[in-house]
């Protein structure tokens, strides 16, 4: 699949969840002595597998 640039807007709650997920990945990698993952790779992973979202109402 070719790579594409995308732009997303996230709220504070989702941003905090992504930050916590990234911190866990870094912690696990550090404990195992592996390379620290890049944040851009974390976003790619999230986009590929999807992120748990709550459907909301749209403003008109």
Phi, psi and omega per residue, in radians:
X1 nan 2.266 3.124
X2 -1.230 2.581 3.114
X3 -1.419 2.531 3.128
X4 -2.337 2.684 3.032
X5 -1.535 2.345 3.064
X6 -2.290 2.820 3.097
X7 -2.260 2.293 3.139
X8 -2.271 2.750 3.053
X9 -2.110 2.255 -3.123
X10 -2.200 2.694 3.114
X11 -1.558 3.057 -3.074
X12 -1.073 -0.646 -3.115
X13 -1.142 -0.792 3.126
X14 -1.197 -0.682 3.113
X15 -1.054 -0.738 3.128
X16 -1.155 -0.689 3.112
X17 -1.109 -0.732 3.111
X18 -1.147 -0.733 3.117
X19 -1.062 -0.776 3.120
X20 -1.122 -0.696 3.092
X21 -1.074 -0.774 3.125
X22 -1.108 -0.746 3.119
X23 -1.055 -0.700 3.101
X24 -1.113 -0.732 3.103
X25 -1.071 -0.761 3.136
X26 -1.132 -0.767 -3.139
X27 -1.057 -0.810 -3.141
X28 -1.095 -0.772 3.136
X29 -1.116 -0.707 -3.137
X30 -1.150 -0.705 3.136
X31 -1.145 -0.616 -3.124
X32 -1.514 -0.131 -3.116
X33 1.324 0.399 3.136
X34 -1.609 3.023 3.102
X35 -1.208 2.502 3.107
X36 -1.286 2.254 -3.122
X37 -1.216 2.589 3.069
X38 -1.363 2.541 3.132
X39 -1.078 -0.627 3.128
X40 -1.106 -0.605 3.091
X41 -1.189 -0.592 3.101
X42 -1.131 -0.774 3.109
X43 -1.094 -0.693 3.095
X44 -1.073 -0.759 3.124
X45 -1.068 -0.770 3.140
X46 -1.095 -0.750 -3.132
X47 -1.166 -0.704 -3.127
X48 -1.127 -0.768 -3.062
X49 -1.655 -0.191 -3.115
X50 1.517 2.804 3.138
X51 -2.237 2.439 -3.112
X52 -1.082 2.116 -3.115
X53 -2.217 2.804 3.102
X54 -1.968 2.232 3.136
X55 -1.245 2.404 -3.120
X56 -2.189 3.114 3.104
X57 -1.590 2.529 3.113
X58 -1.607 2.489 3.062
X59 -1.429 2.459 3.117
X60 -1.931 nan nan
